[in-house]
Amino acid sequence: MKRLMVVAVLFCAMLFVSTAWAQDQATGEEGAAQPAPAAAEQPSLQQQIDDLKQRLADYDQLKKRLDELEKKAQASQKNPQQVVEAANKDTKIKIDGRMFVGVFKTGEQGSFPNSSLDIPDEKIRLTFTPSKDVTIVNRFSNNRAGSNGFDYFYLDLNNWGGAVPGHVLRVGKFKIDVGQETWTDNPVESILITNSVSHISGYDEGINFRGPVGTGAVPVTYSVALMNGNKGVSPADSGPAWSGKLGALVTKQLYLSASYLRTGDLVKQDGTLDQPDFDIAEVFNAPTGATTWNRSLWEADARYGYGKEGISSVVGAPATVPWQAGAAYGQFTDSATGAPDRTGQYWFVEGLYNLSPRIYLASRYSDISLDGGALAMLASSPVAVNDYNRLSIGGGYRITPMTHLKVEYTRNTTSGGKTQPNLDQIAVGVATKF
């Protein structure tokens, strides 16, 4: 019995020890398992570290790209790209122009009996210089916002290709170099909106030699041209036209010039009469009844304060002198076969005074008359007249050096015609160069 009890006690003790050991073992395993969650988070931290390293690498690349773009931007500012590129990289291209927009009101027989908006002058000029000795000039006319073709298109061989320094050989269609007014005969460059009543002007195809005469103390220049002589771009009639001009800056401000022009016989190959390529008071037609005819004229000019060549644009040029003055006198002959010759004379005086750097006043008186009581529709008169004179009084305000506000009143008077048309005019407009 006692043995049985001892065995039972020992069994219970062993069972208790075994249970306690199992619990300690379980507790020890749980304690050893506690760090497991930390071990599970370790890859997440590494991933974050790797992600940050990648971002830093991307930042370095972006910073490098930013530096490259900034260098390119600075280089483009120092060397801006040309909007217009020439086929020859050495070619220089220049584009400029002018425009006048205004409101005009004339008498009943004038061009604007009702107040009208007009664009009488709008030009765009392209100048190409492929080399120092060659210049090509082409000017497009957009008068009255229409496509009126090219005024002139010529090539200048400067210095004659290096053979004759200072001299120019001009070939093509160019402005006829007679007198001084012809170089500013538009409402933008002239001191007034209108021109003189005689308005000697024209363009022709031909060849022109120009340059200095000698090397004396007084600068003297020459211009000699041989031209087709007849109106439009067409073969010459029975004889070419020619012109010559001498000019000199006799003092710092005073410029003098003398011009001569003569056409050949203005008769086409079919025997019909032709017209000259330059006009006198807008008269192109031959004397009535003529079977053949030719035209010639001479003119003398004096200009003070118009620059070293006697040419100065009021728009675009600073007011460097307090006043300017100019005068011209000329005579012309329309020699006819089968009808009396038509001869006459013209003259004008003009002046400009700068009241301030921005405001100026200007005036011109001009006259043209025919000899022997002859009649013609001078200066677009609606009736044939013997004498036509014009008094223009105006002024301007320099909004900017390149843009002026101009105003003018013009009194036009005729005599010798059947009637005296009312041709007076008032005009105001904006003149600009670009």
Number of C-alpha atoms within 10 A of each C-alpha: 6 7 8 8 10 11 12 12 12 11 12 12 12 12 12 12 12 12 12 12 12 12 12 12 12 12 12 11 11 11 10 10 10 10 10 9 9 9 9 9 10 10 11 10 10 11 11 11 12 12 12 12 12 12 12 12 11 12 12 12 12 12 11 11 11 12 12 11 12 11 10 12 13 11 11 11 9 9 9 10 9 7 5 8 11 12 8 9 8 11 15 15 15 11 13 12 15 20 23 27 20 19 16 19 20 21 17 13 15 18 17 19 16 12 12 13 16 16 16 15 18 22 18 17 18 15 17 17 17 17 14 14 15 18 19 18 19 18 20 18 19 19 17 16 13 10 10 11 11 15 18 18 19 19 21 22 20 22 17 17 16 12 9 11 13 13 22 22 19 21 20 18 23 23 18 26 23 26 26 27 22 18 18 16 20 22 25 29 23 20 29 29 27 23 20 25 24 25 21 24 21 18 22 26 27 20 20 23 18 19 18 17 16 10 8 7 8 13 17 20 18 18 20 20 22 19 25 25 33 28 21 14 13 11 14 21 21 15 16 18 25 21 21 21 21 20 25 21 22 14 12 11 16 20 24 22 23 21 22 21 23 20 26 21 24 28 20 16 12 6 10 10 17 21 22 26 21 24 19 20 22 17 16 15 15 23 21 13 11 15 16 20 23 23 27 18 21 20 22 21 22 22 25 22 21 20 18 19 19 24 19 20 17 24 23 18 11 13 18 10 14 13 17 20 18 22 20 21 19 21 18 20 17 19 20 21 13 13 15 15 21 21 18 19 19 25 21 21 18 21 19 22 18 18 11 12 13 15 16 21 21 22 20 23 19 23 22 26 25 21 13 12 11 18 19 23 18 23 20 15 22 18 17 19 23 20 24 23 21 23 20 23 20 22 22 25 18 21 14 12 17 17 20 24 19 24 21 21 21 22 17 23 16 23 16 17 17 9 12 17 18 18 23 22 20 20 20 21 21 19 27 22 19 11
